[in-house]
Amino acid sequence: MDDDRFAFAVDALYGAIDLPAPLATELGPTHTMHVDDVAVTLAQSPNGSALLVSATVGTLPTEEPARTKAAETLLREGFALTGGSVAALTVDGERVRATAMVPDAAGARAEQMGEALKRAVEDVMERVIIHGATLSMPDAPRTADTRDVGAAMIFRP
């Protein structure tokens, strides 16, 4: 994926959520947007064939047995969401991220790309909301019941 395709994809996402897109000249190799006070990053995959949508969910506790308990909870909750979500959890040291990959179909129309990226952002945010309660992240958005995410993702102009 070249810079023009990345700009096209970002523009398509903003079109799908009915918000003005940043100018192509303002984009670097990554783009960060804020959804419910969570930084969601769009980046090209290392081989350039897809877009990666990701956000930090939180950090694992450093002390045992809390670390093991949190990891077990993440695995249990993560497996429950596997079938219906394009996002997955990744762990790097103590940091846990929700990540989704959207393949770049060369002939994809803007509407197709935008909807695929919108779904990826929604699924990443769902993971942040659901799993953030298990992890240490003081700035994570919280709802009254973090398990009720039916209306948690609403894009508005």
Beta strands, then each sheet from edge to edge (+ up, - down):
strand 1: 30-35
strand 2: 38-44
strand 3: 50-59
strand 4: 87-92
strand 5: 95-103
sheet 1: 1+ 2- 3+ 5- 4+
end
